[in-house]
Amino acid sequence: MYPDMFLNLFRSLLYLSGLFSTIMVQAQDPAHGIKGELLYQSSMADSPDIAEWVMEGPGKVSFSEGWMDMQSPEETGHHVFWCPDEFPESFVAQWELQNLETDAGLCIVFFSAKGQNGESIFDPGLSRRDGVFNQYTRGDINCYHISYYANAAHNPDRPHANLRKNSGFHLVQEGAAPIPASSTEVYTMTLIKDGAHIILYANDRKLIDWKDDGITHGPVLGEGRIGLRQMKWTHFKYRNFKVWDLQSEAQPHQWIRHQIDGTLTGADGIKMADFNQDGKTDIVTGWEESGITKLYLNPGSAHVRLPWPSVVVGSTPSVEDALFFDAVGDTSLEIVSLLEGDAKSIQVHEFRGDTVLNPESWTQSPLPAASDRMQWMYGIALDVDHKEGIDLVAAGKGASAQLGWFQSPGLSPDLDGWKWYTMSPVGWIMSIMAQDMDGDGDQDVIITDRRGPFRGCRWLENPYPDLNQQEWVSHMIGAGELEVMFMAMEDLDGDGVDEMIVPERTINTIRILKQSGGVKDLWSEKVIQLPSSTGMAKSVASADMNDDGIKDLVISTNTGKNSNKHGLTWLDGRHLPNPRPEDFLSISGPHLAKYDQVILHDVDNDGDLDILICEENYGDASEGLGIIWYENRLKKG
């Protein structure tokens, strides 16, 4: 009996271990969700696995423990090893490799390789090739190539990967840092080619992200072969080479994810403005667990798919929100960080130097009227009193939490001059928006309150000009028994009046609240149940995402520890009247996720709306994806 019991326990542990490994592989695979039909695979474990591959140059391969070693004996010459199959213009390719000799070397992947007249690269009418570089870059074949390990003898430890377009050796992108020269780690390379769009990852770190305009260096290259090149000093081993069709046409709703910054932990929200007045929209984010606030400068549409230039503007323990704000009345923007936890303060970060990206150009000061008042959660800029200077509306959570506003002292750099006025008690604020709810010409304040006796959706009536009264009149909108999260305001039905769209996680639904007949305290409610394929509701945003003239919903959720759930989905507006579970289509694919508030913005400036979002939690280590954006693919179907 006992041996059988232990044997079954051992088998269960093996099963769970395998399941966990599968989950982790999915979580770390940047191409998860966009792989279509498997077109080619080779384990590279033994000679029959690569029998049809073609070696050009004095390269030799050998096999050991499931790997293929490739090198040039006595470092005789450079070499290229070609996969025998041709692949379509859009594909996903992956392979594993490990460096066995760190002194020097260079690894390249050629792809979309064809003769200049469309013939096979093995056509006997083409010039013979033997691994010499200019035969591939300035010869009679066209291809793209990426150097993803760059430690050549003449250029050791190069700090960036390169993407070139051939014939012509055109450098089209200097990417992120390649595989480290001294690393002996096993890497999984992921090459994604979606027509003109080329992305390369080393593990889950993006090295290259570029779109071919089809004009500057000739037409976009389409189908062709893939080859692995090594310079003569290189000794790597390879395994598990696979190529899939790209699923862009089969499932256009699954979008490609781009990472703006994944180097820290606890990215908590995105606010946007043109900070440096260059015509491009920049980002500020507070990193809660890392305890800092960072500014990200938009690098322009040609480079937005790579990590953005950034600077730490201040130390902000337990930062919950950060926003752009003119705090000193000089028309230029400062950054304001709202701190919860034990910090209970609001910090103002001012740029006072010559170089924005130099952290020494930034100063940090507390807003005295905010100190120790409450755990601060969220804020917006709003001209409450119609005087000089923009005021700050803010709120918190926990004991004695309030919603209120800080009155600006006008055109003054003195933070001591700011005064606090209470608008209403709150429990745990999630959203604050400003809108004229009663048509009297001033801006009222709309909130979602997550916990406590005041929870639900409310709007606070602006008493202007009598602003010294202690509290604003509160009007209940709905969802008073529910744990409401980040809301959106949008005119979904085109009648000129915005609906309030609120995700809640008590029952895990989306509530659409509509003012009835223009009566300010009478609201109707439509309930949309989120399907079991998603996590717990977090935020919602609405816009026409697929250019059909109907506004859709984009919904973020937290999947907890369930890697089979989808954290980010979209609901086509055509299905809003009566959505079915299958109408909620995945954007992110399934994985462990703790998404924050959805921001809809045309990040790549191509005419459609993309999705900007923070993700705090990812994988067993819970390190988070950080600040990411998903490129809109809805028009590609």
C-alpha positions as CSV (number, residue, x, y, z in Angstrom):
1,M,0.0,0.0,0.0
2,Y,2.6,2.5,1.1
3,P,4.9,2.0,-2.0
4,D,1.9,2.6,-4.3
5,M,0.9,5.7,-2.4
6,F,4.4,7.2,-2.7
7,L,4.6,6.2,-6.4
8,N,1.3,8.0,-7.1
9,L,2.5,11.0,-5.2
10,F,5.7,11.0,-7.2
11,R,3.7,10.7,-10.4
12,S,1.5,13.7,-9.3
13,L,4.6,15.8,-8.6
14,L,6.0,15.0,-12.0
15,Y,2.7,16.0,-13.6
16,L,2.5,19.2,-11.7
17,S,6.1,20.0,-12.5
18,G,5.5,19.5,-16.2
19,L,2.3,21.6,-16.0
20,F,4.2,24.4,-14.2
21,S,7.0,24.2,-16.8
22,T,4.4,24.5,-19.6
23,I,2.8,27.5,-17.9
24,M,6.2,29.2,-17.5
25,V,7.2,28.6,-21.1
26,Q,3.9,30.1,-22.3
27,A,4.4,33.1,-19.9
28,Q,7.9,33.8,-21.2
29,D,7.2,33.1,-24.9
30,P,6.8,36.5,-26.7
31,A,5.2,34.7,-29.7
32,H,2.6,32.9,-27.6
33,G,-0.8,33.4,-29.1
34,I,0.3,34.4,-32.7
35,K,1.8,31.0,-33.8
36,G,-0.3,29.4,-36.5
37,E,0.4,26.1,-38.3
38,L,3.8,24.5,-37.7
39,L,5.6,24.7,-41.0
40,Y,9.0,23.2,-40.1
41,Q,10.8,21.7,-37.1
42,S,14.2,20.1,-36.5
43,S,15.4,19.1,-33.0
44,M,19.0,19.4,-34.4
45,A,19.8,16.5,-32.0
46,D,21.5,14.2,-34.6
47,S,22.7,14.2,-38.2
48,P,19.4,12.9,-39.7
49,D,17.7,16.0,-38.2
50,I,19.8,18.4,-40.4
51,A,20.5,16.0,-43.4
52,E,18.9,18.4,-45.9
53,W,20.4,21.6,-44.5
54,V,23.0,23.3,-46.7
55,M,26.4,24.5,-45.3
56,E,28.2,27.2,-47.2
57,G,31.8,27.9,-46.1
58,P,34.1,25.8,-43.9
59,G,31.7,25.2,-41.1
60,K,31.3,21.8,-39.4
61,V,28.6,20.4,-37.1
62,S,28.7,17.7,-34.5
63,F,26.2,16.4,-32.0
64,S,26.2,15.8,-28.2
65,E,23.4,15.5,-25.6
66,G,20.6,16.7,-27.9
67,W,22.5,19.7,-29.3
68,M,24.2,20.5,-32.6
69,D,27.6,22.1,-32.2
70,M,28.7,24.4,-35.1
71,Q,32.1,25.9,-35.6
72,S,34.9,26.3,-38.1
73,P,37.8,23.9,-37.2
74,E,41.0,25.9,-36.7
75,E,38.9,29.0,-37.3
76,T,39.4,28.6,-41.1
77,G,36.5,30.7,-42.3
78,H,33.0,32.1,-41.9
79,H,30.0,29.9,-42.6
80,V,26.3,29.9,-43.2
81,F,23.9,27.0,-42.5
82,W,20.7,27.2,-44.5
83,C,17.4,25.6,-43.6
84,P,16.2,23.7,-46.7
85,D,12.6,25.0,-46.7
86,E,11.3,28.3,-48.0
87,F,8.9,30.2,-45.6
88,P,6.1,32.7,-46.3
89,E,6.4,36.4,-46.0
90,S,4.9,36.2,-42.4
91,F,6.1,33.7,-39.9
92,V,7.4,33.0,-36.4
93,A,10.8,31.2,-36.1
94,Q,12.4,30.1,-32.8
95,W,15.6,28.3,-32.0
96,E,17.7,27.8,-28.9
97,L,21.5,28.4,-28.7
98,Q,24.4,28.6,-26.2
99,N,27.8,30.1,-26.5
100,L,30.7,27.6,-26.0
101,E,33.5,30.1,-26.7
102,T,33.2,33.6,-25.3
103,D,36.6,35.0,-26.5
104,A,35.1,36.2,-29.9
105,G,32.4,35.4,-32.3
106,L,29.4,36.8,-34.2
107,C,26.0,35.2,-34.9
108,I,23.6,36.3,-37.7
109,V,20.2,35.1,-38.9
110,F,19.4,35.6,-42.6
111,F,15.8,35.5,-43.6
112,S,13.5,36.2,-46.5
113,A,16.4,35.2,-48.7
114,K,15.7,34.9,-52.4
115,G,17.6,35.5,-55.7
116,Q,17.2,39.1,-57.0
117,N,14.9,37.8,-59.7
118,G,12.8,35.7,-57.3
119,E,14.7,32.5,-57.9
120,S,15.8,30.1,-55.1
121,I,19.0,31.0,-53.4
122,F,20.2,27.6,-54.5
123,D,19.5,28.2,-58.2
124,P,22.6,27.1,-60.2
125,G,22.6,30.4,-62.1
126,L,23.5,32.4,-59.0
127,S,27.1,33.1,-58.0
128,R,28.7,30.5,-55.7
129,R,28.8,31.4,-52.0
130,D,31.3,30.2,-49.4
131,G,30.6,32.2,-46.3
132,V,32.3,35.4,-47.3
133,F,30.0,38.2,-46.0
134,N,29.7,40.4,-49.1
135,Q,28.4,37.5,-51.1
136,Y,25.3,37.7,-49.0
137,T,25.1,41.5,-48.5
138,R,26.2,42.9,-51.9
139,G,25.8,39.9,-54.1
140,D,22.9,38.5,-56.2
141,I,20.5,37.6,-53.4
142,N,18.1,39.7,-51.4
143,C,17.5,39.2,-47.7
144,Y,17.3,40.7,-44.3
145,H,19.8,39.9,-41.6
146,I,20.2,40.5,-37.9
147,S,23.4,40.2,-35.9
148,Y,22.2,39.2,-32.4
149,Y,25.5,38.1,-30.9
150,A,28.3,40.6,-31.7
151,N,31.8,40.0,-30.3
152,A,33.8,40.1,-33.4
153,A,37.6,40.2,-33.1
154,H,37.7,43.6,-34.9
155,N,34.7,45.0,-32.9
156,P,34.5,43.3,-29.5
157,D,31.3,43.4,-27.4
158,R,29.3,45.6,-29.7
159,P,26.6,47.3,-27.6
160,H,23.7,46.9,-30.0
161,A,22.1,44.4,-32.4
162,N,21.9,45.4,-36.1
163,L,19.2,44.8,-38.7
164,R,20.3,45.2,-42.3
165,K,18.5,44.9,-45.6
166,N,20.3,43.3,-48.6
167,S,21.4,43.5,-51.3
168,G,23.1,46.7,-50.3
169,F,24.1,46.2,-46.7
170,H,21.7,48.9,-45.6
171,L,21.7,49.4,-41.8
172,V,18.0,50.0,-41.1
173,Q,18.0,49.7,-37.3
174,E,20.5,49.7,-34.5
175,G,18.6,47.8,-31.8
176,A,18.9,47.0,-28.2
177,A,22.0,45.3,-26.6
178,P,22.6,41.8,-28.2
179,I,23.3,38.6,-26.3
180,P,26.1,39.5,-23.8
181,A,29.5,38.7,-25.1
182,S,30.5,36.7,-22.0
183,S,27.2,34.9,-21.4
184,T,27.0,31.1,-21.5
185,E,23.2,31.1,-20.8
186,V,20.9,29.2,-23.0
187,Y,18.9,31.6,-25.1
188,T,15.6,31.2,-27.1
189,M,15.6,33.4,-30.1
190,T,12.2,34.4,-31.5
191,L,12.0,36.0,-34.9
192,I,8.6,37.4,-35.9
193,K,8.1,38.7,-39.5
194,D,4.6,40.1,-40.1
195,G,4.9,41.2,-43.6
196,A,6.9,44.5,-43.3
197,H,7.2,44.3,-39.5
198,I,10.3,42.6,-38.1
199,I,10.8,41.8,-34.4
200,L,13.6,39.7,-32.8
201,Y,13.7,38.6,-29.1
202,A,16.4,37.0,-27.0
203,N,14.3,35.1,-24.5
204,D,11.6,37.8,-23.7
205,R,13.9,40.8,-24.3
206,K,13.3,42.6,-27.5
207,L,16.4,43.4,-29.6
208,I,14.9,44.6,-32.9
209,D,11.5,46.1,-33.8
210,W,11.2,47.7,-37.2
211,K,8.8,48.3,-40.1
212,D,10.0,48.3,-43.7
213,D,8.4,51.2,-45.5
214,G,8.9,49.4,-48.8
215,I,10.3,52.6,-50.4
216,T,13.7,53.7,-48.9
217,H,15.6,50.5,-49.8
218,G,13.2,48.9,-52.2
219,P,10.1,46.8,-51.8
220,V,9.4,44.8,-48.7
221,L,11.0,41.3,-48.9
222,G,8.6,38.4,-48.8
223,E,9.0,34.7,-48.8
224,G,12.4,33.1,-48.7
225,R,14.9,30.9,-46.7
226,I,16.4,31.2,-43.2
227,G,20.1,30.7,-42.6
228,L,22.3,30.8,-39.5
229,R,25.7,32.4,-40.0
230,Q,28.8,32.4,-37.7
231,M,32.0,34.2,-38.1
232,K,35.1,31.9,-38.0
233,W,35.9,32.6,-34.3
234,T,32.4,31.5,-33.2
235,H,31.5,28.2,-31.5
236,F,27.8,28.0,-30.5
237,K,25.5,25.0,-30.1
238,Y,21.9,24.9,-31.4
239,R,18.7,22.9,-30.9
240,N,14.9,23.0,-31.5
241,F,14.7,25.1,-34.7
242,K,11.0,25.6,-35.5
243,V,9.0,27.8,-37.9
244,W,5.3,28.6,-37.7
245,D,2.9,30.4,-40.0
246,L,1.9,33.8,-38.4
247,Q,-1.7,33.8,-37.1
248,S,-2.4,37.4,-38.1
249,E,-5.1,36.5,-40.7
250,A,-6.6,33.6,-38.7
251,Q,-6.9,35.6,-35.5
252,P,-6.2,39.3,-36.1
253,H,-7.5,40.1,-32.6
254,Q,-4.3,38.9,-30.9
255,W,-1.9,41.8,-31.1
256,I,1.8,42.1,-30.8
257,R,3.1,43.3,-27.5
258,H,5.8,46.0,-27.2
259,Q,7.7,46.9,-24.0
260,I,8.4,50.5,-23.1
261,D,10.1,49.5,-19.8
262,G,10.3,46.2,-18.0
263,T,13.4,46.8,-15.9
264,L,11.6,47.5,-12.5
265,T,8.7,46.1,-10.5
266,G,5.3,47.5,-9.8
267,A,4.5,49.7,-12.7
268,D,1.2,51.4,-11.6
269,G,-0.6,53.4,-14.1
270,I,0.1,55.7,-17.1
271,K,-0.5,59.4,-17.5
272,M,0.3,61.2,-20.8
273,A,1.2,64.7,-22.0
274,D,3.7,66.4,-24.3
275,F,6.2,67.2,-21.6
276,N,9.1,68.5,-23.7
277,Q,6.8,70.2,-26.2
278,D,8.1,68.4,-29.3
279,G,4.7,67.4,-30.6
280,K,4.9,63.8,-29.3
281,T,3.0,62.4,-26.3
282,D,5.2,61.4,-23.4
283,I,4.5,59.1,-20.4
284,V,4.9,59.3,-16.6
285,T,4.5,56.2,-14.4
286,G,5.0,55.5,-10.7
287,W,6.7,52.2,-10.0
288,E,5.1,51.2,-6.6
289,E,7.3,48.3,-5.5
290,S,10.5,49.9,-6.8
291,G,9.7,53.2,-5.1
292,I,10.5,55.6,-8.0
293,T,8.7,57.8,-10.5
294,K,9.9,57.8,-14.2
295,L,9.4,60.0,-17.2
296,Y,9.5,58.5,-20.7
297,L,10.1,60.6,-23.7
298,N,8.3,59.5,-26.9
299,P,11.1,58.6,-29.4
300,G,8.9,59.0,-32.5
301,S,7.0,56.5,-34.5
302,A,10.1,54.9,-36.0
303,H,11.4,53.8,-32.6
304,V,8.3,53.4,-30.4
305,R,8.6,49.6,-30.5
306,L,11.9,49.7,-28.6
307,P,12.3,50.7,-25.0
308,W,11.8,54.5,-24.6
309,P,14.4,56.9,-23.3
310,S,13.6,57.6,-19.6
311,V,14.7,59.3,-16.5
312,V,14.0,58.7,-12.8
313,V,12.6,62.0,-11.6
314,G,12.4,61.1,-7.9
315,S,12.3,58.7,-5.0
316,T,8.6,57.8,-4.3
317,P,8.0,54.9,-1.9
318,S,4.6,53.3,-2.3
319,V,3.8,55.6,-5.2
320,E,0.2,54.9,-6.4
321,D,-0.3,57.5,-9.1
322,A,1.8,60.0,-11.0
323,L,0.6,62.8,-13.3
324,F,1.8,65.8,-15.4
325,F,0.8,69.0,-13.7
326,D,1.6,72.7,-13.8
327,A,2.3,73.0,-10.0
328,V,4.2,76.4,-10.0
329,G,2.1,78.3,-12.5
330,D,4.8,78.9,-15.1
331,T,3.0,77.1,-18.0
332,S,5.6,74.4,-18.1
333,L,4.8,71.0,-16.7
334,E,5.9,69.4,-13.4
335,I,5.3,65.8,-12.3
336,V,3.3,65.0,-9.2
337,S,3.5,61.7,-7.4
338,L,0.8,60.5,-4.9
339,L,2.1,58.2,-2.2
340,E,0.1,55.7,-0.1
341,G,1.4,53.3,2.5
342,D,3.3,54.9,5.4
343,A,4.5,57.8,3.1
344,K,1.1,59.6,3.0
345,S,2.5,62.4,0.9
346,I,2.3,64.1,-2.5
347,Q,5.7,64.9,-4.1
348,V,6.3,67.5,-6.8
349,H,9.1,66.9,-9.2
350,E,10.5,69.9,-11.1
351,F,12.9,70.0,-14.1
352,R,15.5,72.6,-13.4
353,G,18.4,71.6,-15.6
354,D,19.5,71.6,-19.2
355,T,18.9,67.9,-20.0
356,V,15.6,66.2,-19.3
357,L,17.1,62.7,-19.2
358,N,19.7,63.7,-16.6
359,P,18.3,62.8,-13.1
360,E,20.4,65.5,-11.6
361,S,18.3,68.0,-13.5
362,W,15.3,67.1,-11.3
363,T,14.3,68.3,-7.8
364,Q,11.7,66.9,-5.5
365,S,9.6,68.7,-2.8
366,P,6.6,67.6,-0.7
367,L,3.3,69.4,-1.0
368,P,2.9,70.5,2.6
369,A,-0.9,70.6,2.7
370,A,-0.9,66.9,1.7
371,S,1.5,65.5,4.2
372,D,0.2,62.8,6.6
373,R,-3.4,63.5,5.6
374,M,-4.2,60.1,4.2
375,Q,-2.9,57.3,1.9
376,W,-3.1,59.1,-1.5
377,M,-4.4,57.1,-4.4
378,Y,-5.4,59.2,-7.4
379,G,-5.4,62.7,-8.7
380,I,-6.4,64.9,-11.7
381,A,-5.6,68.5,-12.7
382,L,-8.8,70.7,-12.7
383,D,-9.4,74.5,-12.6
384,V,-11.9,74.4,-9.8
385,D,-12.0,78.1,-8.8
386,H,-11.5,79.7,-12.2
387,K,-8.5,81.7,-10.9
388,E,-4.9,81.8,-12.0
389,G,-3.2,78.4,-11.6
390,I,-4.6,74.9,-12.1
391,D,-5.9,73.2,-9.0
392,L,-5.4,69.5,-8.0
393,V,-8.3,67.2,-7.2
394,A,-7.1,64.1,-5.2
395,A,-8.3,61.3,-3.0
396,G,-7.1,58.3,-1.0
397,K,-8.1,55.2,0.8
398,G,-8.4,53.8,4.3
399,A,-9.3,55.5,7.6
400,S,-10.3,59.1,7.3
401,A,-9.9,59.0,3.5
402,Q,-11.4,62.0,1.6
403,L,-11.9,63.4,-1.8
404,G,-10.9,67.0,-2.0
405,W,-9.0,69.7,-3.9
406,F,-5.8,71.6,-3.4
407,Q,-6.3,75.3,-4.4
408,S,-3.4,76.7,-6.4
409,P,-1.9,79.9,-5.1
410,G,-1.7,81.1,-8.6
411,L,1.5,82.1,-10.4
412,S,3.7,81.2,-7.4
413,P,6.5,78.6,-7.0
414,D,5.7,78.5,-3.3
415,L,4.2,75.1,-2.5
416,D,3.4,76.3,1.0
417,G,0.6,78.4,-0.5
418,W,-1.5,75.4,-1.6
419,K,-4.8,75.0,0.5
420,W,-6.8,71.8,1.0
421,Y,-10.7,71.7,0.8
422,T,-12.7,68.6,1.5
423,M,-15.4,67.5,-1.0
424,S,-16.5,64.2,0.4
425,P,-15.5,61.2,2.5
426,V,-14.4,58.1,0.5
427,G,-13.4,54.5,1.2
428,W,-10.9,53.5,-1.5
429,I,-10.9,55.8,-4.6
430,M,-10.3,54.2,-8.0
431,S,-11.3,56.8,-10.6
432,I,-11.7,60.6,-10.7
433,M,-13.1,62.4,-13.8
434,A,-14.3,65.9,-14.4
435,Q,-17.4,66.7,-16.5
436,D,-20.4,69.1,-16.4
437,M,-23.0,66.7,-15.2
438,D,-25.8,69.3,-14.5
439,G,-25.3,71.6,-17.5
440,D,-24.5,74.7,-15.4
441,G,-21.2,75.5,-17.1
442,D,-18.8,74.3,-14.4
443,Q,-16.9,71.0,-14.1
444,D,-18.4,68.5,-11.6
445,V,-16.4,65.5,-10.4
446,I,-17.3,61.9,-11.0
447,I,-15.7,59.1,-8.9
448,T,-15.7,55.3,-8.4
449,D,-15.2,54.3,-4.8
450,R,-14.2,50.7,-4.3
451,R,-14.7,50.0,-0.6
452,G,-16.5,51.1,2.5
453,P,-19.9,52.8,3.3
454,F,-19.5,55.2,0.3
455,R,-18.7,52.7,-2.4
456,G,-20.2,52.8,-5.8
457,C,-20.4,55.4,-8.6
458,R,-21.1,59.0,-7.6
459,W,-20.8,62.5,-9.0
460,L,-20.1,65.6,-6.8
461,E,-21.8,68.8,-7.7
462,N,-19.5,71.8,-8.1
463,P,-20.8,74.6,-5.8
464,Y,-18.9,77.3,-7.7
465,P,-18.7,80.2,-6.8
466,D,-19.4,79.1,-3.1
467,L,-16.3,76.9,-2.9
468,N,-15.5,77.3,0.8
469,Q,-18.3,75.0,1.9
470,Q,-16.8,71.8,3.4
471,E,-18.5,69.2,1.2
472,W,-20.0,69.1,-2.2
473,V,-23.5,67.7,-2.8
474,S,-23.1,64.0,-3.7
475,H,-25.4,62.3,-6.3
476,M,-25.4,58.5,-6.4
477,I,-25.2,57.0,-9.9
478,G,-25.3,53.3,-9.2
479,A,-23.4,50.1,-8.3
480,G,-23.6,51.0,-4.6
481,E,-23.2,47.3,-3.4
482,L,-20.4,46.5,-5.8
483,E,-16.6,46.7,-5.8
484,V,-16.2,49.2,-8.6
485,M,-12.9,49.7,-10.4
486,F,-11.5,52.1,-13.1
487,M,-14.4,53.7,-15.1
488,A,-14.8,55.2,-18.5
489,M,-17.2,57.9,-19.8
490,E,-18.2,57.5,-23.5
491,D,-21.2,58.2,-25.7
492,L,-21.9,54.6,-26.8
493,D,-25.2,55.1,-28.5
494,G,-24.5,58.4,-30.2
495,D,-27.2,60.4,-28.5
496,G,-24.8,63.1,-27.4
497,V,-24.8,62.0,-23.7
498,D,-22.0,60.0,-22.2
499,E,-22.7,56.7,-20.5
500,M,-20.7,55.7,-17.5
501,I,-18.9,52.3,-18.1
502,V,-17.8,50.6,-14.9
503,P,-16.1,47.3,-14.3
504,E,-16.8,45.7,-11.0
505,R,-15.4,42.5,-9.4
506,T,-18.1,41.5,-6.9
507,I,-20.0,39.7,-9.6
508,N,-17.3,40.4,-12.3
509,T,-19.4,42.4,-14.7
510,I,-19.3,45.6,-16.8
511,R,-22.1,48.1,-15.8
512,I,-23.2,50.7,-18.4
513,L,-25.0,53.4,-16.5
514,K,-27.1,55.9,-18.5
515,Q,-28.8,59.1,-17.3
516,S,-32.5,58.7,-17.8
517,G,-34.4,61.6,-19.5
518,G,-31.8,64.2,-18.4
519,V,-32.8,63.7,-14.8
520,K,-29.5,64.0,-12.8
521,D,-30.4,61.5,-10.1
522,L,-32.1,58.9,-12.3
523,W,-30.0,56.3,-14.0
524,S,-30.7,53.1,-15.9
525,E,-28.3,50.2,-15.8
526,K,-27.2,47.5,-18.4
527,V,-25.2,44.5,-17.1
528,I,-22.6,42.7,-19.2
529,Q,-21.3,39.5,-17.6
530,L,-17.6,38.9,-18.2
531,P,-16.9,35.4,-19.4
532,S,-15.0,32.7,-17.4
533,S,-12.1,33.0,-19.8
534,T,-11.1,36.4,-18.3
535,G,-9.8,37.4,-14.9
536,M,-11.2,39.8,-12.3
537,A,-12.4,43.1,-13.8
538,K,-10.0,46.0,-13.5
539,S,-10.6,48.7,-16.1
540,V,-12.5,49.5,-19.3
541,A,-12.1,51.9,-22.2
542,S,-14.2,52.6,-25.2
543,A,-13.5,53.7,-28.8
544,D,-13.9,52.5,-32.4
545,M,-11.0,50.1,-32.5
546,N,-11.7,48.4,-35.9
547,D,-12.8,51.4,-37.9
548,D,-16.4,50.2,-38.5
549,G,-18.1,53.3,-37.0
550,I,-19.2,51.5,-33.8
551,K,-17.6,52.0,-30.5
552,D,-16.1,48.9,-28.9
553,L,-14.9,48.0,-25.4
554,V,-11.4,47.1,-24.3
555,I,-11.3,45.4,-20.9
556,S,-8.4,44.7,-18.6
557,T,-8.5,42.1,-15.8
558,N,-6.3,40.5,-13.2
559,T,-5.9,36.7,-13.7
560,G,-4.5,36.0,-10.3
561,K,-2.6,32.7,-10.4
562,N,-4.6,31.2,-13.3
563,S,-2.4,31.2,-16.5
564,N,-5.3,30.0,-18.6
565,K,-7.2,33.2,-18.3
566,H,-7.0,36.2,-20.7
567,G,-6.1,39.5,-19.0
568,L,-6.8,41.8,-21.9
569,T,-9.8,41.4,-24.2
570,W,-11.9,43.5,-26.6
571,L,-15.6,43.4,-27.3
572,D,-16.8,44.4,-30.8
573,G,-19.4,47.1,-30.4
574,R,-21.7,45.2,-32.7
575,H,-22.2,42.7,-29.8
576,L,-22.8,45.2,-27.1
577,P,-26.6,44.7,-27.1
578,N,-26.4,41.0,-26.2
579,P,-22.8,39.8,-25.9
580,R,-22.0,36.0,-25.7
581,P,-18.9,34.6,-24.0
582,E,-17.3,33.9,-27.3
583,D,-17.6,37.5,-28.4
584,F,-14.9,38.6,-25.9
585,L,-11.7,38.2,-28.0
586,S,-8.3,38.0,-26.5
587,I,-5.7,40.7,-27.1
588,S,-3.0,39.4,-24.7
589,G,-3.4,35.7,-24.9
590,P,-3.6,33.6,-21.7
591,H,-1.0,34.1,-19.0
592,L,-0.6,35.4,-15.4
593,A,-1.4,39.1,-15.4
594,K,-2.2,42.0,-13.2
595,Y,-3.2,44.7,-15.6
596,D,-3.9,48.3,-14.7
597,Q,-5.9,51.0,-16.4
598,V,-6.4,50.8,-20.2
599,I,-5.3,53.8,-22.2
600,L,-6.3,54.0,-25.9
601,H,-3.8,56.0,-28.0
602,D,-2.3,55.8,-31.5
603,V,1.2,55.0,-30.2
604,D,2.8,54.2,-33.6
605,N,1.0,57.1,-35.4
606,D,-0.5,54.8,-38.1
607,G,-4.1,56.0,-37.8
608,D,-5.6,53.5,-35.5
609,L,-5.8,53.2,-31.7
610,D,-3.3,51.0,-29.8
611,I,-3.5,50.0,-26.2
612,L,-1.1,51.4,-23.6
613,I,-1.2,49.7,-20.2
614,C,0.9,48.7,-17.1
615,E,1.2,45.1,-16.0
616,E,2.6,44.5,-12.5
617,N,2.5,40.8,-12.2
618,Y,3.8,38.2,-14.6
619,G,5.1,34.7,-14.0
620,D,6.2,32.9,-10.8
621,A,8.6,35.7,-9.8
622,S,5.9,38.3,-10.2
623,E,8.3,40.8,-11.7
624,G,5.8,42.3,-14.1
625,L,5.9,43.2,-17.8
626,G,6.1,46.9,-16.8
627,I,4.9,49.5,-19.2
628,I,3.7,47.9,-22.4
629,W,1.6,48.6,-25.5
630,Y,-0.3,46.3,-27.8
631,E,-0.2,47.2,-31.5
632,N,-3.7,47.3,-33.1
633,R,-4.1,44.4,-35.5
634,L,-7.9,44.6,-36.1
635,K,-7.6,46.0,-39.6
636,K,-5.3,43.3,-40.8
637,G,-7.9,40.6,-40.9
